[in-house]
């Protein structure tokens, strides 16, 4: 068995495939890429349908129920509609930037799935720096959003794009710091190793880290209560106000693919990935992803939007100090208490998390904000 | 290095998701901060005041439906009361009670939409407004029972109401009145201590007491600023002096107080309806009114406490069949004049919710 010199781990899924397949590794990659694309698009279609049905339920109405049984064909009907729509480019917009923006925004989201382990060994590239790769790649799509805001030559789009930049850059810091807690415990940056280390899901060891990561992730993917970039009651549709047709469709896909990606990352980092009793691993992975998705939809349909300065304040005054403290405590625990049974540590961490959240919410308040003019 | 910045103009509306109709705010922004705002309206002007001068007094009632189309019953009531005052027409007692019931139901329906739309402006993705529309539907069903319409009722008549209520109305209303406090409690549970709602609306868009009085604001906007003025108490009309109810007032005059006052007023309206149901007696619902009404020469101002504030009709009669002058004191328009003072210095997102908390209806602003 030969290993290719690409920086992948020797434990990579590809390395463990029979090496005498025709076409070698490139063919395997090709097959896996197609599988991932199919998975992402199919799941996104299911997500769109599920979100609309769920929000319908949350809002005491039915949701789509005309196209096919339970409206299951609704996303397909929407896709056909979007494809047939006229593709309008603003006359005074920056045409190249406008055209490129959806692509630049969408592709990085797809790239995230390259390192997500769907089950033991079932991943495209078992990078030994998998989580770092995710953090790096996921921040690229902001550039696409800013390009959309800039290229549209529309003030709503520009404001939405500016807000996004500020928000995503701010929230990347607590998000990264929350990930460090996981990495410290697992002792590896590889997602496969992180899952392998989770005999007990890390959400129990890292309750605070999970909260910080989840909130920061909601801000990263611009879901409610942090959806200021497309804040429909203020900015009409935010950065994609001017988009129509399939370009809009790509942004729409991106939004849901991001939700899928974040659900998958949370599953991998905190919920034990594919691991679980009885059921096959892929099924466990999907169950956890859909559970996360349900929580995200629940949050969206319940909570009002936070103002942009409050969002920034929340990142810097609330999440960042907590993430630093969390990192510090985790480091201490890893060094000082390596041999202790897990349950005392779990209860200690739960108590610390609850205490810190209560304490911080007493001292730091968001609000105010009138500027004398 | 200092970055050179300059303010820019953002045109919010007339077609914008949260301008509640065709209102336009020409805002000057410095980044996110509102430096200046110029309200522009008139996109929905239909010339109702002038049209009314060419129609008889009875024919004008449907026009009033189209003023504040979220509170048609109240508009009907204000107009017919002004005409009755002008021509000295008595109203049977049962009709007075029916009018009060309808007006209070209408206040509930209007406040439900006001609060729901305000929360929608806060960004609560449609959920609160749909819960509130669920209850509003029941009110609209009740209205449909009495007059066959769900939006433009045209129910009140000069000297009474158009029909007596059908027999299934009272049980349905009784059920509704019994359920409604539970629903209001449900909203309170969901919203009153919602941290995000509190940080978004507490202290935001304060309308000081003096300013509120100076611009002659009325309704929940005035009461949220701490002025205890409700025409139902100050100048009782119809049979309001027979009911027991409180006037909720705010203390600060911010968006949260306006929201809170509306929630409390819904409870009080339910209380009034409950009492009216107990006191409702049988009898005529329409007094004898001449086919062609020629009120004596004179002028009259009749006003009521509509859901959005003091709704007044100023009528001048020259003893012909049509009013010589038909002027509407629209609470939405007058409350709107405080908007600029309220939103300057706040962020764009605040400007939207401050505007939403005033609760205007463009049909009434532009007429």
HADDOCK unambig.tbl for C-alpha pairs under 7 A between the chains (distance, minus, plus):
assign (segid A and resid 59 and name CA) (segid B and resid 127 and name CA) 5.06 0.50 0.50
assign (segid A and resid 59 and name CA) (segid B and resid 130 and name CA) 6.00 0.50 0.50
assign (segid A and resid 59 and name CA) (segid B and resid 131 and name CA) 6.60 0.50 0.50
assign (segid A and resid 60 and name CA) (segid B and resid 131 and name CA) 6.79 0.50 0.50
assign (segid A and resid 155 and name CA) (segid B and resid 10 and name CA) 6.95 0.50 0.50
assign (segid A and resid 232 and name CA) (segid B and resid 17 and name CA) 6.94 0.50 0.50
assign (segid A and resid 233 and name CA) (segid B and resid 17 and name CA) 5.69 0.50 0.50
assign (segid A and resid 233 and name CA) (segid B and resid 18 and name CA) 5.26 0.50 0.50
assign (segid A and resid 233 and name CA) (segid B and resid 121 and name CA) 5.34 0.50 0.50
assign (segid A and resid 233 and name CA) (segid B and resid 123 and name CA) 6.52 0.50 0.50
assign (segid A and resid 234 and name CA) (segid B and resid 349 and name CA) 6.10 0.50 0.50
assign (segid A and resid 234 and name CA) (segid B and resid 352 and name CA) 6.48 0.50 0.50
assign (segid A and resid 236 and name CA) (segid B and resid 16 and name CA) 6.52 0.50 0.50
assign (segid A and resid 236 and name CA) (segid B and resid 17 and name CA) 6.26 0.50 0.50
assign (segid A and resid 301 and name CA) (segid B and resid 125 and name CA) 5.89 0.50 0.50
assign (segid A and resid 301 and name CA) (segid B and resid 127 and name CA) 6.13 0.50 0.50
assign (segid A and resid 302 and name CA) (segid B and resid 124 and name CA) 6.63 0.50 0.50
assign (segid A and resid 302 and name CA) (segid B and resid 127 and name CA) 6.76 0.50 0.50
assign (segid A and resid 303 and name CA) (segid B and resid 124 and name CA) 5.57 0.50 0.50
assign (segid A and resid 304 and name CA) (segid B and resid 122 and name CA) 5.75 0.50 0.50
assign (segid A and resid 304 and name CA) (segid B and resid 123 and name CA) 4.70 0.50 0.50
assign (segid A and resid 304 and name CA) (segid B and resid 124 and name CA) 3.76 0.50 0.50
assign (segid A and resid 304 and name CA) (segid B and resid 125 and name CA) 6.99 0.50 0.50
assign (segid A and resid 304 and name CA) (segid B and resid 196 and name CA) 6.43 0.50 0.50
assign (segid A and resid 304 and name CA) (segid B and resid 197 and name CA) 6.67 0.50 0.50
assign (segid A and resid 305 and name CA) (segid B and resid 122 and name CA) 5.96 0.50 0.50
assign (segid A and resid 305 and name CA) (segid B and resid 123 and name CA) 4.59 0.50 0.50
assign (segid A and resid 305 and name CA) (segid B and resid 124 and name CA) 6.25 0.50 0.50
assign (segid A and resid 306 and name CA) (segid B and resid 196 and name CA) 6.38 0.50 0.50
assign (segid A and resid 306 and name CA) (segid B and resid 200 and name CA) 6.88 0.50 0.50
assign (segid A and resid 307 and name CA) (segid B and resid 349 and name CA) 6.42 0.50 0.50
assign (segid A and resid 366 and name CA) (segid B and resid 199 and name CA) 6.33 0.50 0.50
assign (segid A and resid 367 and name CA) (segid B and resid 199 and name CA) 5.00 0.50 0.50
assign (segid A and resid 367 and name CA) (segid B and resid 200 and name CA) 6.89 0.50 0.50
assign (segid A and resid 368 and name CA) (segid B and resid 203 and name CA) 6.89 0.50 0.50
assign (segid A and resid 369 and name CA) (segid B and resid 346 and name CA) 6.87 0.50 0.50
assign (segid A and resid 370 and name CA) (segid B and resid 345 and name CA) 5.40 0.50 0.50
assign (segid A and resid 370 and name CA) (segid B and resid 346 and name CA) 4.96 0.50 0.50
assign (segid A and resid 371 and name CA) (segid B and resid 345 and name CA) 4.71 0.50 0.50
assign (segid A and resid 371 and name CA) (segid B and resid 346 and name CA) 6.30 0.50 0.50
assign (segid A and resid 372 and name CA) (segid B and resid 345 and name CA) 5.68 0.50 0.50
assign (segid A and resid 373 and name CA) (segid B and resid 35 and name CA) 6.35 0.50 0.50
assign (segid A and resid 373 and name CA) (segid B and resid 345 and name CA) 5.77 0.50 0.50
